[in-house]
């Protein structure tokens, strides 16, 4: 399974491809909506791409709980176990 650092790097790459946000700006403490200015449509694309990249399932009802990059990293890390 990917480490927290590998998940963060992969997520940063996905966010950058979808939104143009610099990968270095995608940090664990950043809020997707407030800090990175990601809307719900982009967030769904990011979720789908993360599911494919990390071979995990992120249920729709969980997406709303992923407020920060750290939340998403933790979820992906735990989902893969």
BALUM-920485 format. One record per atom (N, C-alpha, C): y, x, z negated; residue in three letters; atom name. Coordinates in Angstrom, 1 decimal, padded with zeros to 4 digits, always signed. Layout:
N
FIFI    north     east       up   type   atom
FIFI        Y        X        Z    Ala     CA
...
//
This chain:
81
FIFI    north     east       up   type   atom
FIFI   -001.2   +000.8   +000.0    Unk      N
FIFI   +000.0   +000.0   +000.0    Unk     CA
FIFI   +001.2   +000.9   +000.0    Unk      C
FIFI   +002.3   +000.4   +000.6    Unk      N
FIFI   +003.5   +001.1   +000.7    Unk     CA
FIFI   +004.2   +001.3   -000.7    Unk      C
FIFI   +004.9   +002.4   -000.9    Unk      N
FIFI   +005.6   +002.6   -002.1    Unk     CA
FIFI   +006.9   +001.8   -002.0    Unk      C
FIFI   +007.6   +001.7   -003.2    Unk      N
FIFI   +008.9   +001.0   -003.3    Unk     CA
FIFI   +009.9   +001.7   -002.3    Unk      C
FIFI   +009.8   +003.0   -002.2    Unk      N
FIFI   +010.8   +003.7   -001.3    Unk     CA
FIFI   +010.4   +003.4   +000.2    Unk      C
FIFI   +009.1   +003.3   +000.5    Unk      N
FIFI   +008.7   +003.0   +001.9    Unk     CA
FIFI   +009.1   +001.6   +002.2    Unk      C
FIFI   +008.9   +000.6   +001.3    Unk      N
FIFI   +009.3   -000.8   +001.5    Unk     CA
FIFI   +010.8   -000.9   +001.7    Unk      C
FIFI   +011.6   -000.2   +000.9    Unk      N
FIFI   +013.0   -000.2   +001.0    Unk     CA
FIFI   +013.5   +000.3   +002.3    Unk      C
FIFI   +012.9   +001.4   +002.8    Unk      N
FIFI   +013.2   +002.0   +004.0    Unk     CA
FIFI   +012.9   +001.1   +005.2    Unk      C
FIFI   +011.7   +000.5   +005.1    Unk      N
FIFI   +011.3   -000.5   +006.2    Unk     CA
FIFI   +012.2   -001.7   +006.2    Unk      C
FIFI   +012.5   -002.2   +005.0    Unk      N
FIFI   +013.4   -003.3   +005.0    Unk     CA
FIFI   +014.8   -003.0   +005.5    Unk      C
FIFI   +015.3   -001.8   +005.2    Unk      N
FIFI   +016.6   -001.4   +005.7    Unk     CA
FIFI   +016.6   -001.3   +007.2    Unk      C
FIFI   +015.5   -000.9   +007.8    Unk      N
FIFI   +015.4   -000.8   +009.2    Unk     CA
FIFI   +015.4   -002.2   +009.8    Unk      C
FIFI   +014.7   -003.1   +009.2    Unk      N
FIFI   +014.6   -004.5   +009.7    Unk     CA
FIFI   +016.0   -005.1   +009.6    Unk      C
FIFI   +016.7   -005.0   +008.5    Unk      N
FIFI   +018.0   -005.5   +008.3    Unk     CA
FIFI   +019.0   -004.9   +009.3    Unk      C
FIFI   +018.9   -003.6   +009.5    Unk      N
FIFI   +019.8   -003.0   +010.5    Unk     CA
FIFI   +019.5   -003.5   +011.9    Unk      C
FIFI   +018.3   -003.7   +012.3    Unk      N
FIFI   +018.0   -004.2   +013.6    Unk     CA
FIFI   +018.5   -005.6   +013.8    Unk      C
FIFI   +018.4   -006.5   +012.8    Unk      N
FIFI   +018.8   -007.9   +012.8    Unk     CA
FIFI   +020.3   -008.1   +012.7    Unk      C
FIFI   +020.9   -007.3   +011.9    Unk      N
FIFI   +022.3   -007.6   +011.5    Unk     CA
FIFI   +023.3   -006.5   +011.9    Unk      C
FIFI   +022.8   -005.3   +012.1    Unk      N
FIFI   +023.7   -004.2   +012.3    Unk     CA
FIFI   +024.2   -003.5   +011.1    Unk      C
FIFI   +023.8   -004.0   +009.9    Unk      N
FIFI   +024.2   -003.4   +008.6    Unk     CA
FIFI   +023.6   -002.0   +008.6    Unk      C
FIFI   +024.4   -001.0   +008.2    Unk      N
FIFI   +023.9   +000.3   +008.1    Unk     CA
FIFI   +022.7   +000.4   +007.1    Unk      C
FIFI   +021.7   +001.2   +007.5    Unk      N
FIFI   +020.5   +001.3   +006.7    Unk     CA
FIFI   +020.8   +001.9   +005.3    Unk      C
FIFI   +021.8   +002.8   +005.2    Unk      N
FIFI   +022.2   +003.4   +004.0    Unk     CA
FIFI   +022.9   +002.3   +003.0    Unk      C
FIFI   +023.4   +001.2   +003.6    Unk      N
FIFI   +024.0   +000.2   +002.8    Unk     CA
FIFI   +022.9   -000.8   +002.1    Unk      C
FIFI   +021.7   -000.7   +002.6    Unk      N
FIFI   +020.7   -001.6   +002.1    Unk     CA
FIFI   +020.0   -000.9   +000.9    Unk      C
FIFI   +020.6   -001.3   -000.3    Unk      N
FIFI   +020.2   -000.7   -001.6    Unk     CA
FIFI   +019.6   -001.8   -002.4    Unk      C
FIFI   +018.7   -001.4   -003.4    Unk      N
FIFI   +018.0   -002.3   -004.3    Unk     CA
FIFI   +018.9   -003.4   -005.0    Unk      C
FIFI   +020.1   -002.9   -005.4    Unk      N
FIFI   +021.0   -003.8   -006.1    Unk     CA
FIFI   +021.9   -004.7   -005.2    Unk      C
FIFI   +021.8   -004.6   -003.9    Unk      N
FIFI   +022.7   -005.4   -003.0    Unk     CA
FIFI   +022.1   -006.8   -002.8    Unk      C
FIFI   +023.1   -007.7   -002.9    Unk      N
FIFI   +022.7   -009.1   -002.6    Unk     CA
FIFI   +022.7   -009.3   -001.1    Unk      C
FIFI   +021.7   -010.0   -000.5    Unk      N
FIFI   +021.6   -010.2   +000.9    Unk     CA
FIFI   +022.8   -011.0   +001.4    Unk      C
FIFI   +023.2   -012.0   +000.7    Unk      N
FIFI   +024.3   -012.9   +001.2    Unk     CA
FIFI   +025.7   -012.4   +000.8    Unk      C
FIFI   +025.9   -011.9   -000.4    Unk      N
FIFI   +027.2   -011.5   -000.9    Unk     CA
FIFI   +027.6   -010.1   -000.5    Unk      C
FIFI   +026.7   -009.2   -000.6    Unk      N
FIFI   +027.0   -007.8   -000.3    Unk     CA
FIFI   +026.8   -007.4   +001.1    Unk      C
FIFI   +025.7   -007.9   +001.7    Unk      N
FIFI   +025.3   -007.6   +003.1    Unk     CA
FIFI   +025.7   -008.6   +004.1    Unk      C
FIFI   +026.2   -009.8   +003.6    Unk      N
FIFI   +026.7   -010.8   +004.5    Unk     CA
FIFI   +025.7   -011.3   +005.5    Unk      C
FIFI   +024.5   -011.6   +005.0    Unk      N
FIFI   +023.4   -012.0   +005.8    Unk     CA
FIFI   +023.2   -013.6   +005.7    Unk      C
FIFI   +023.3   -014.3   +006.8    Unk      N
FIFI   +023.2   -015.7   +006.7    Unk     CA
FIFI   +021.7   -016.2   +006.7    Unk      C
FIFI   +021.5   -017.4   +006.5    Unk      N
FIFI   +020.1   -018.0   +006.4    Unk     CA
FIFI   +019.3   -017.8   +007.6    Unk      C
FIFI   +019.9   -017.9   +008.8    Unk      N
FIFI   +019.1   -017.7   +010.0    Unk     CA
FIFI   +018.6   -016.2   +010.1    Unk      C
FIFI   +019.5   -015.3   +009.9    Unk      N
FIFI   +019.1   -013.9   +009.9    Unk     CA
FIFI   +018.1   -013.6   +008.9    Unk      C
FIFI   +018.3   -014.2   +007.7    Unk      N
FIFI   +017.3   -014.0   +006.6    Unk     CA
FIFI   +015.9   -014.4   +007.0    Unk      C
FIFI   +015.8   -015.5   +007.7    Unk      N
FIFI   +014.5   -015.9   +008.1    Unk     CA
FIFI   +013.8   -015.0   +009.1    Unk      C
FIFI   +014.6   -014.4   +010.0    Unk      N
FIFI   +014.1   -013.4   +010.9    Unk     CA
FIFI   +013.7   -012.2   +010.2    Unk      C
FIFI   +014.5   -011.7   +009.2    Unk      N
FIFI   +014.2   -010.6   +008.4    Unk     CA
FIFI   +012.9   -010.8   +007.7    Unk      C
FIFI   +012.7   -012.0   +007.1    Unk      N
FIFI   +011.5   -012.3   +006.4    Unk     CA
FIFI   +010.3   -012.3   +007.3    Unk      C
FIFI   +010.4   -012.9   +008.5    Unk      N
FIFI   +009.3   -012.9   +009.4    Unk     CA
FIFI   +008.9   -011.4   +009.8    Unk      C
FIFI   +009.9   -010.6   +010.1    Unk      N
FIFI   +009.7   -009.2   +010.5    Unk     CA
FIFI   +009.1   -008.4   +009.3    Unk      C
FIFI   +009.5   -008.7   +008.1    Unk      N
FIFI   +009.0   -008.0   +006.9    Unk     CA
FIFI   +007.5   -008.4   +006.7    Unk      C
FIFI   +007.2   -009.7   +006.9    Unk      N
FIFI   +005.8   -010.1   +006.8    Unk     CA
FIFI   +004.9   -009.4   +007.8    Unk      C
FIFI   +005.4   -009.2   +009.0    Unk      N
FIFI   +004.6   -008.5   +010.0    Unk     CA
FIFI   +004.5   -007.0   +009.7    Unk      C
FIFI   +005.6   -006.4   +009.3    Unk      N
FIFI   +005.6   -005.0   +009.1    Unk     CA
FIFI   +004.7   -004.6   +007.9    Unk      C
FIFI   +004.8   -005.4   +006.8    Unk      N
FIFI   +004.1   -005.1   +005.6    Unk     CA
FIFI   +002.8   -005.8   +005.4    Unk      C
FIFI   +002.5   -006.7   +006.4    Unk      N
FIFI   +001.2   -007.5   +006.3    Unk     CA
FIFI   +001.1   -008.3   +005.0    Unk      C
FIFI   +002.2   -009.0   +004.7    Unk      N
FIFI   +002.3   -009.9   +003.5    Unk     CA
FIFI   +002.7   -011.3   +004.0    Unk      C
FIFI   +002.6   -012.3   +003.1    Unk      N
FIFI   +003.1   -013.6   +003.4    Unk     CA
FIFI   +004.2   -013.9   +002.3    Unk      C
FIFI   +005.3   -014.3   +002.8    Unk      N
FIFI   +006.4   -014.7   +001.9    Unk     CA
FIFI   +006.7   -016.2   +002.2    Unk      C
FIFI   +006.1   -017.0   +001.2    Unk      N
FIFI   +006.3   -018.5   +001.4    Unk     CA
FIFI   +007.8   -018.9   +001.5    Unk      C
FIFI   +008.0   -019.9   +002.3    Unk      N
FIFI   +009.4   -020.4   +002.4    Unk     CA
FIFI   +010.1   -020.7   +001.1    Unk      C
FIFI   +009.3   -021.2   +000.2    Unk      N
FIFI   +009.9   -021.6   -001.1    Unk     CA
FIFI   +010.3   -020.3   -002.0    Unk      C
FIFI   +009.7   -019.2   -001.6    Unk      N
FIFI   +010.0   -017.9   -002.3    Unk     CA
FIFI   +011.3   -017.3   -001.7    Unk      C
FIFI   +011.6   -017.5   -000.5    Unk      N
FIFI   +012.7   -016.8   +000.2    Unk     CA
FIFI   +014.0   -017.1   -000.6    Unk      C
FIFI   +014.2   -018.3   -001.1    Unk      N
FIFI   +015.4   -018.5   -001.8    Unk     CA
FIFI   +015.5   -017.7   -003.1    Unk      C
FIFI   +014.4   -017.3   -003.6    Unk      N
FIFI   +014.4   -016.4   -004.8    Unk     CA
FIFI   +014.7   -015.0   -004.6    Unk      C
FIFI   +014.7   -014.6   -003.3    Unk      N
FIFI   +015.0   -013.2   -002.9    Unk     CA
FIFI   +016.5   -013.0   -002.7    Unk      C
FIFI   +017.2   -012.9   -003.8    Unk      N
FIFI   +018.6   -012.8   -003.8    Unk     CA
FIFI   +019.1   -011.4   -003.4    Unk      C
FIFI   +018.4   -010.4   -004.0    Unk      N
FIFI   +018.8   -009.0   -003.7    Unk     CA
FIFI   +017.7   -008.3   -002.9    Unk      C
FIFI   +018.1   -007.1   -002.4    Unk      N
FIFI   +017.1   -006.3   -001.7    Unk     CA
FIFI   +016.0   -005.9   -002.7    Unk      C
FIFI   +016.4   -005.6   -003.9    Unk      N
FIFI   +015.3   -005.3   -004.9    Unk     CA
FIFI   +014.3   -006.4   -005.1    Unk      C
FIFI   +014.8   -007.7   -005.1    Unk      N
FIFI   +013.9   -008.8   -005.3    Unk     CA
FIFI   +012.9   -008.8   -004.1    Unk      C
FIFI   +013.4   -008.5   -002.9    Unk      N
FIFI   +012.5   -008.5   -001.8    Unk     CA
FIFI   +011.5   -007.4   -001.8    Unk      C
FIFI   +012.0   -006.2   -002.2    Unk      N
FIFI   +011.1   -005.1   -002.3    Unk     CA
FIFI   +010.0   -005.3   -003.4    Unk      C
FIFI   +010.4   -005.9   -004.5    Unk      N
FIFI   +009.4   -006.2   -005.6    Unk     CA
FIFI   +008.4   -007.2   -005.1    Unk      C
FIFI   +008.9   -008.2   -004.4    Unk      N
FIFI   +008.0   -009.3   -003.9    Unk     CA
FIFI   +007.0   -008.7   -002.9    Unk      C
FIFI   +007.4   -007.9   -002.0    Unk      N
FIFI   +006.6   -007.3   -001.0    Unk     CA
FIFI   +005.6   -006.4   -001.6    Unk      C
FIFI   +006.0   -005.6   -002.6    Unk      N
FIFI   +005.2   -004.6   -003.3    Unk     CA
FIFI   +004.1   -005.4   -004.0    Unk      C
FIFI   +004.4   -006.5   -004.7    Unk      N
FIFI   +003.4   -007.2   -005.5    Unk     CA
FIFI   +002.5   -008.1   -004.6    Unk      C
FIFI   +003.0   -008.6   -003.4    Unk      N
FIFI   +002.3   -009.4   -002.5    Unk     CA
FIFI   +001.2   -008.6   -001.8    Unk      C
FIFI   +001.4   -007.3   -001.7    Unk      N
FIFI   +000.4   -006.4   -001.0    Unk     CA
FIFI   -000.7   -006.0   -001.9    Unk      C
FIFI   -000.7   -006.3   -003.2    Unk      N
FIFI   -001.7   -005.8   -004.1    Unk     CA
FIFI   -002.9   -006.8   -004.1    Unk      C
//
